[in-house]
């Protein structure tokens, strides 16, 4: 039995570690060198972004039993390509779901563009915790000056923020997970009036952001997940893999 696992998410790393400890060979595909550094020791990593053809090529490199998709719930296109690539290669595809925490009593937007439109009507400084890839929606006159993007401490993330025109003093480069206390400290330090986040679930520190916003009197704007997915919980996926191992797949 051998598993091809896509994703540098927290639950993906946890699953990879579990597979290693169970003696199940696993190759972990991550998009960046930074993602490979975060992997537990003793795991084989394949680093670099892949298109669908690259995914199919990787799937054919070894006699993999299955493909596990542990990519971010907002990486819709990547998940679509993985499903298609696995089907083309004739490999079972397992989607690892990240539970949604949800949150009532907050502002909600369907996408980043919608969040940016809402923020134009909301006063004060803004903490953006949505990652660096879609910051262009917020990099507009009258809004960018109020934004404090919190991004990973990677050169390309910082460069993207600077190219978009965010003030250097407003760019916060930090690696999570972030505690509620640290979130509160940042909200107070930069006099933040609105915290913008994705519905990242427990692995993404969603609850810590919710409580920090509540405790500091800060508005919370949640960019909702793009699709309602079907798949397996971490417990269900481990049970499935355990059964396949016992069956000698």
C-alpha positions as CSV (number, residue, x, y, z in Angstrom):
1,X,0.0,0.0,0.0
2,X,1.3,3.5,-0.9
3,X,-0.5,6.8,-0.7
4,X,-0.1,10.0,-2.7
5,X,-1.1,12.9,-0.5
6,X,-1.7,16.4,-1.8
7,X,-1.7,19.4,0.5
8,X,0.4,21.3,3.0
9,X,-2.6,22.0,5.3
10,X,-2.4,21.3,9.0
11,X,-4.8,18.3,8.7
12,X,-2.7,17.1,5.7
13,X,0.5,17.2,7.7
14,X,-1.2,15.4,10.6
15,X,-2.5,12.7,8.2
16,X,1.0,12.3,6.7
17,X,2.5,11.8,10.1
18,X,-0.2,9.2,11.0
19,X,0.6,7.3,7.8
20,X,4.3,7.4,8.5
21,X,3.7,6.1,12.1
22,X,1.5,3.3,10.6
23,X,4.3,2.2,8.3
24,X,2.3,3.2,5.2
25,X,4.6,4.8,2.5
26,X,3.4,8.2,1.6
27,X,4.6,10.9,-0.8
28,X,3.4,14.4,0.2
29,X,3.0,17.0,-2.6
30,X,3.3,20.6,-1.4
31,X,3.3,23.7,-3.5
32,X,6.2,25.5,-2.0
33,X,9.6,24.9,-0.3
34,X,8.0,26.6,2.8
35,X,5.4,23.9,2.8
36,X,7.9,21.2,2.7
37,X,9.8,22.7,5.7
38,X,6.6,22.4,7.8
39,X,6.2,18.7,7.1
40,X,7.0,16.2,10.0
41,X,10.4,14.6,9.7
42,X,10.9,11.4,7.8
43,X,8.4,12.1,5.1
44,X,9.1,12.1,1.3
45,X,8.0,15.4,-0.2
46,X,7.4,16.5,-3.8
47,X,7.7,20.3,-3.9
48,X,6.3,22.6,-6.6
49,X,2.9,23.6,-8.1
50,X,1.4,21.1,-10.5
51,X,-1.1,21.5,-13.3
52,X,-3.4,18.6,-14.2
53,X,-0.9,17.1,-16.5
54,X,1.8,17.3,-13.8
55,X,-0.6,15.7,-11.3
56,X,-1.2,12.8,-13.7
57,X,2.5,12.4,-14.3
58,X,3.2,12.3,-10.6
59,X,0.4,9.7,-10.1
60,X,2.1,7.4,-12.6
61,X,5.5,7.6,-10.9
62,X,4.8,4.9,-8.3
63,X,2.2,2.1,-7.8
64,X,0.0,4.3,-5.6
65,X,-3.0,2.7,-4.0
66,X,-4.9,6.0,-3.8
67,X,-4.8,9.8,-4.0
68,X,-5.7,11.8,-0.9
69,X,-6.7,15.4,-1.5
70,X,-5.9,17.4,1.7
71,X,-5.7,20.8,-0.1
72,X,-7.2,23.9,1.3
73,X,-11.1,24.1,1.1
74,X,-10.8,27.3,-0.9
75,X,-8.4,25.7,-3.5
76,X,-11.4,24.8,-5.7
77,X,-9.6,24.6,-9.0
78,X,-6.8,22.4,-7.5
79,X,-9.4,19.9,-6.1
80,X,-11.2,19.8,-9.5
81,X,-7.9,19.0,-11.3
82,X,-7.0,16.3,-8.7
83,X,-10.4,14.6,-9.1
84,X,-10.0,14.6,-12.9
85,X,-6.4,13.5,-12.8
86,X,-7.1,10.6,-10.4
87,X,-10.0,9.5,-12.6
88,X,-7.9,9.6,-15.7
89,X,-5.2,7.5,-14.0
90,X,-7.8,5.1,-12.5
91,X,-6.8,5.8,-8.9
92,X,-9.3,6.0,-6.0
93,X,-9.7,9.6,-5.0
94,X,-10.3,10.5,-1.3
95,X,-11.2,14.1,-0.3
96,X,-10.2,15.0,3.3
97,X,-12.8,17.4,4.6
98,X,-12.1,20.3,6.9
99,X,-15.1,20.9,9.2
100,X,-16.7,24.3,9.0
101,X,-17.0,26.1,12.3
102,X,-19.6,28.6,10.9
103,X,-20.4,31.8,12.8
104,X,-23.6,33.7,13.4
105,X,-23.8,37.4,14.1
106,X,-21.0,38.3,11.7
107,X,-20.8,39.9,8.3
108,X,-20.6,37.4,5.4
109,X,-19.4,37.8,1.8
110,X,-19.7,35.2,-1.0
111,X,-16.2,36.0,-2.3
112,X,-13.2,38.4,-2.0
113,X,-14.7,40.9,-4.4
114,X,-17.9,41.1,-2.4
115,X,-15.8,41.5,0.8
116,X,-13.9,44.4,-0.7
117,X,-17.2,46.1,-1.6
118,X,-18.6,45.7,1.9
119,X,-15.4,47.0,3.5
120,X,-15.8,50.3,1.6
121,X,-18.8,50.9,3.7
122,X,-17.2,49.9,7.0
123,X,-15.0,52.4,8.9
124,X,-11.6,52.0,10.4
125,X,-8.5,49.8,9.9
126,X,-8.8,46.3,8.5
127,X,-6.9,43.1,9.3
128,X,-6.8,40.8,6.3
129,X,-6.2,37.2,7.2
130,X,-7.2,35.7,3.9
131,X,-3.8,35.0,2.4
132,X,-1.8,36.8,-0.2
133,X,-3.2,35.4,-3.5
134,X,-6.4,37.5,-3.7
135,X,-5.3,40.7,-2.1
136,X,-5.7,42.6,-5.4
137,X,-9.4,43.0,-4.6
138,X,-8.5,45.2,-1.6
139,X,-5.7,47.1,-3.2
140,X,-7.8,50.0,-4.4
141,X,-7.6,53.7,-3.4
142,X,-9.5,54.5,-0.3
143,X,-9.4,50.9,0.9
144,X,-5.7,49.8,0.6
145,X,-4.6,52.5,3.0
146,X,-6.7,51.1,5.8
147,X,-5.7,47.4,5.2
148,X,-3.2,45.4,7.2
149,X,-2.6,42.1,5.3
150,X,-1.2,39.2,7.5
151,X,0.6,36.8,5.2
152,X,3.1,34.0,5.4
153,X,6.8,35.0,5.9
154,X,7.7,34.2,2.4
155,X,9.5,36.4,-0.1
156,X,6.8,36.1,-2.8
157,X,4.0,36.9,-0.3
158,X,5.8,40.1,0.8
159,X,6.6,41.1,-2.8
160,X,3.0,40.6,-3.8
161,X,1.9,42.9,-1.0
162,X,4.4,45.6,-2.0
163,X,3.6,45.4,-5.7
164,X,-0.1,45.9,-4.9
165,X,0.8,49.1,-3.0
166,X,0.2,48.2,0.6
167,X,2.2,50.3,3.0
168,X,5.3,48.4,4.2
169,X,4.4,49.3,7.8
170,X,1.0,47.6,7.3
171,X,2.3,44.2,6.1
172,X,2.4,41.6,8.8
173,X,4.5,38.5,7.9
174,X,3.9,35.7,10.4
175,X,3.5,32.0,10.5
176,X,0.5,30.6,12.4
177,X,-1.2,29.0,14.2
178,X,-2.2,32.2,16.0
179,X,-3.6,32.1,19.5
180,X,-6.6,34.2,20.5
181,X,-4.3,36.3,22.7
182,X,-2.0,37.1,19.8
183,X,-4.9,37.9,17.5
184,X,-6.2,40.3,20.2
185,X,-2.8,41.9,20.6
186,X,-2.6,42.6,16.8
187,X,-6.1,44.0,16.7
188,X,-5.3,46.4,19.5
189,X,-1.8,47.3,18.3
190,X,-3.1,48.4,14.8
191,X,-6.5,49.7,16.0
192,X,-8.3,47.3,13.8
193,X,-12.1,47.8,13.4
194,X,-12.8,44.9,11.0
195,X,-11.1,41.4,10.8
196,X,-11.5,39.6,7.5
197,X,-11.1,35.9,7.4
198,X,-12.1,32.8,5.5
199,X,-14.1,30.0,7.1
200,X,-10.9,28.0,7.7
201,X,-12.2,25.8,10.5
202,X,-10.2,24.7,13.5
203,X,-7.0,24.0,11.6
204,X,-7.0,27.5,10.2
205,X,-7.5,29.2,13.6
206,X,-11.0,30.4,12.8
207,X,-12.4,30.2,16.4
208,X,-9.4,32.1,17.8
209,X,-10.1,34.9,15.3
210,X,-13.8,34.9,16.2
211,X,-13.2,35.2,20.0
212,X,-10.5,37.8,19.5
213,X,-12.8,40.0,17.4
214,X,-15.6,39.5,20.0
215,X,-13.3,40.4,22.9
216,X,-11.9,43.6,21.3
217,X,-15.3,44.8,19.9
218,X,-14.0,44.3,16.3
219,X,-16.4,43.5,13.4
220,X,-15.9,40.1,11.8
221,X,-16.3,39.7,8.0
222,X,-16.2,36.0,6.8
223,X,-15.6,35.1,3.2
224,X,-17.7,32.0,2.8
225,X,-16.5,28.7,1.3
226,X,-17.0,28.6,-2.5
227,X,-18.6,25.2,-2.6
228,X,-20.2,22.7,-0.2
229,X,-18.0,19.6,-0.6
230,X,-18.5,15.9,0.0
231,X,-15.7,13.8,1.4
232,X,-14.4,12.1,4.5
233,X,-13.6,13.4,8.0
234,X,-10.1,12.7,9.3
235,X,-11.5,9.8,11.4
236,X,-13.4,8.3,8.4
237,X,-10.4,8.6,6.1
238,X,-8.0,6.9,8.6
239,X,-10.5,4.1,9.1
240,X,-10.7,3.6,5.3
241,X,-7.0,3.5,4.9
242,X,-6.6,1.1,7.9
243,X,-9.1,-1.2,6.3
244,X,-7.3,-1.1,2.9
245,X,-4.0,-1.9,4.6
246,X,-5.6,-4.9,6.4
247,X,-7.0,-6.0,3.1
248,X,-3.5,-5.8,1.6
249,X,-4.2,-3.2,-1.1
